[in-house]
């Protein structure tokens, strides 16, 4: 893949494209494994939304902060900092909590325990502050969240959360005017360095 030396990532366009294609394939496979929300019981829908909320609500900003701390170039830091500002300014965790409340899917202790081990592993992964893996992980979430939120909204609508306006989630690393998101732009920064 890429050579990593003192927090520097060098990717050429074909490597970046290959990574993006792989992440899209993984996302496609993951989404294809989900049953349509209409085929799930109310409790199954509640559990999926609650666990999704338990994972992202209090952790995504931490993960982005880890990405910010791990990259070396000012250009990459600037892109991530813009995204952190949006996350905080627009209170994305609050938006997610309001949706979970409207869908009657607020995480409970069982939901927290169900995601605890995997979530702890991701926190430790971020704590290593390795720029390449973190930026790739964030690129995965950037694409996955956009597409998964459509499913989550449908599941919430089936839970009669019709008062919550489900709009396509812009993706915290996705910016207007950019089809492929900030992570791809970071990988293409001047000379492809992080």
C-alpha positions as CSV (number, residue, x, y, z in Angstrom):
1,X,0.0,0.0,0.0
2,X,1.7,3.2,1.1
3,X,5.0,3.8,2.8
4,X,4.8,5.3,6.3
5,X,7.7,7.1,7.9
6,X,7.4,9.6,10.7
7,X,3.7,10.2,10.2
8,X,4.1,10.8,6.4
9,X,1.8,9.0,3.9
10,X,2.7,8.9,0.3
11,X,0.0,7.7,-2.1
12,X,-0.3,8.0,-5.8
13,X,-3.6,8.4,-7.5
14,X,-3.9,4.7,-8.4
15,X,-3.4,3.7,-4.7
16,X,-5.9,6.2,-3.6
17,X,-8.4,4.9,-6.2
18,X,-7.8,1.3,-5.2
19,X,-8.4,2.2,-1.5
20,X,-11.6,4.0,-2.3
21,X,-12.9,1.2,-4.5
22,X,-12.1,-1.4,-1.7
23,X,-13.9,0.8,0.9
24,X,-16.9,1.1,-1.4
25,X,-16.9,-2.7,-1.9
26,X,-16.8,-3.3,1.8
27,X,-19.6,-0.8,2.4
28,X,-21.7,-2.4,-0.4
29,X,-21.2,-5.9,1.2
30,X,-22.1,-4.6,4.6
31,X,-25.2,-2.8,3.5
32,X,-26.3,-5.8,1.4
33,X,-26.1,-7.9,4.5
34,X,-28.9,-5.9,6.2
35,X,-32.5,-6.9,5.8
36,X,-34.9,-4.3,4.7
37,X,-36.1,-2.4,7.8
38,X,-39.7,-3.5,7.0
39,X,-38.6,-7.1,7.5
40,X,-37.2,-6.5,11.0
41,X,-39.2,-6.6,14.2
42,X,-39.6,-3.4,16.1
43,X,-37.1,-4.6,18.7
44,X,-34.5,-5.5,16.0
45,X,-34.9,-2.0,14.5
46,X,-34.6,-0.4,17.9
47,X,-31.5,-2.4,18.7
48,X,-29.7,-1.5,15.4
49,X,-30.5,2.2,15.8
50,X,-29.6,2.2,19.5
51,X,-26.3,0.4,19.0
52,X,-25.4,2.7,16.1
53,X,-26.2,5.7,18.3
54,X,-24.2,4.2,21.2
55,X,-21.1,3.8,18.9
56,X,-21.2,7.1,17.1
57,X,-22.8,9.6,19.4
58,X,-19.9,9.9,21.9
59,X,-17.1,8.6,19.8
60,X,-17.0,10.1,16.3
61,X,-15.6,13.5,17.4
62,X,-12.9,11.6,19.4
63,X,-12.0,9.6,16.3
64,X,-11.8,12.8,14.2
65,X,-9.6,14.3,16.9
66,X,-7.3,11.3,16.7
67,X,-7.1,11.8,12.9
68,X,-6.3,15.4,13.4
69,X,-3.5,14.6,16.0
70,X,-2.1,11.9,13.8
71,X,-1.6,13.8,10.5
72,X,1.5,15.9,9.9
73,X,0.6,18.3,7.1
74,X,-1.1,21.6,7.7
75,X,-3.4,21.0,4.7
76,X,-4.6,17.7,6.1
77,X,-5.1,19.2,9.6
78,X,-7.0,22.1,8.1
79,X,-9.4,19.8,6.3
80,X,-10.0,17.7,9.5
81,X,-10.3,20.8,11.7
82,X,-13.0,22.2,9.4
83,X,-14.9,18.9,9.8
84,X,-14.5,19.0,13.6
85,X,-15.9,22.5,13.6
86,X,-18.9,21.4,11.7
87,X,-19.4,18.4,14.1
88,X,-19.4,20.6,17.1
89,X,-21.1,23.7,15.6
90,X,-24.0,21.7,14.2
91,X,-24.1,19.4,17.3
92,X,-24.1,16.2,15.2
93,X,-24.3,14.0,18.4
94,X,-27.4,15.9,19.5
95,X,-29.0,15.3,16.0
96,X,-28.3,11.6,16.4
97,X,-29.7,11.6,19.9
98,X,-32.9,13.3,18.9
99,X,-33.4,10.8,16.1
100,X,-32.8,7.9,18.5
101,X,-35.3,9.4,20.9
102,X,-37.9,9.9,18.2
103,X,-37.4,6.3,17.0
104,X,-37.7,5.1,20.6
105,X,-34.2,3.7,20.3
106,X,-32.2,5.5,23.0
107,X,-29.2,3.2,23.9
108,X,-29.6,1.3,27.2
109,X,-27.1,-0.7,29.2
110,X,-27.6,-3.8,27.1
111,X,-26.8,-1.8,23.9
112,X,-23.7,-0.3,25.5
113,X,-22.5,-3.8,26.6
114,X,-23.2,-5.2,23.2
115,X,-20.8,-2.7,21.5
116,X,-18.3,-2.4,24.4
117,X,-15.5,-4.7,23.3
118,X,-15.5,-3.6,19.6
119,X,-15.8,0.0,20.5
120,X,-12.9,-0.3,23.0
121,X,-10.8,-1.9,20.3
122,X,-11.5,1.1,18.0
123,X,-10.6,3.5,20.8
124,X,-7.3,1.7,21.3
125,X,-6.7,1.7,17.5
126,X,-7.2,5.5,17.4
127,X,-5.0,5.9,20.4
128,X,-2.0,4.6,18.4
129,X,-2.3,7.8,16.3
130,X,-1.2,6.1,13.1
131,X,-2.2,8.5,10.3
132,X,-2.6,6.0,7.4
133,X,-5.0,3.5,9.2
134,X,-7.0,6.3,10.9
135,X,-7.6,8.3,7.7
136,X,-8.6,5.1,5.9
137,X,-10.9,4.2,8.8
138,X,-12.5,7.7,8.6
139,X,-12.8,7.4,4.9
140,X,-14.7,4.2,5.4
141,X,-17.1,5.8,7.9
142,X,-17.5,8.8,5.7
143,X,-18.9,6.7,2.9
144,X,-20.7,4.2,5.1
145,X,-22.5,6.8,7.3
146,X,-24.0,8.5,4.2
147,X,-25.5,5.4,2.9
148,X,-26.4,3.7,6.2
149,X,-28.3,6.8,7.4
150,X,-30.8,6.2,4.7
151,X,-31.5,2.8,6.1
152,X,-31.5,4.2,9.7
153,X,-34.0,6.8,8.7
154,X,-36.3,4.2,7.1
155,X,-36.0,2.1,10.2
156,X,-36.9,5.1,12.3
157,X,-39.8,6.0,10.1
158,X,-41.1,2.4,10.6
159,X,-40.8,3.1,14.3
160,X,-43.2,6.1,13.8
161,X,-40.5,8.6,14.2
162,X,-42.1,10.6,11.4
163,X,-41.6,13.9,13.2
164,X,-37.9,13.7,12.8
165,X,-36.8,15.0,9.4
166,X,-34.5,12.4,8.0
167,X,-32.3,14.1,5.5
168,X,-29.3,12.4,3.9
169,X,-26.4,12.7,6.4
170,X,-23.7,14.8,4.7
171,X,-20.9,12.7,6.2
172,X,-18.7,14.5,8.6
173,X,-15.8,14.3,6.3
174,X,-17.8,15.0,3.2
175,X,-17.9,18.6,2.1
176,X,-20.1,20.5,-0.3
177,X,-18.6,20.7,-3.7
178,X,-16.6,17.5,-3.2
179,X,-17.9,14.2,-4.5
180,X,-15.4,12.1,-2.7
181,X,-14.9,13.7,0.7
182,X,-12.2,15.1,2.8
183,X,-10.3,11.8,3.3
184,X,-9.7,11.4,-0.4
185,X,-8.7,15.1,-0.6
186,X,-6.2,14.6,2.2
187,X,-4.7,11.6,0.4
188,X,-4.3,13.9,-2.7
189,X,-2.8,16.8,-0.8
190,X,0.4,18.3,-2.2
191,X,2.6,15.3,-3.1
192,X,0.2,13.0,-1.4
193,X,1.6,13.5,2.1
194,X,-0.3,13.5,5.4
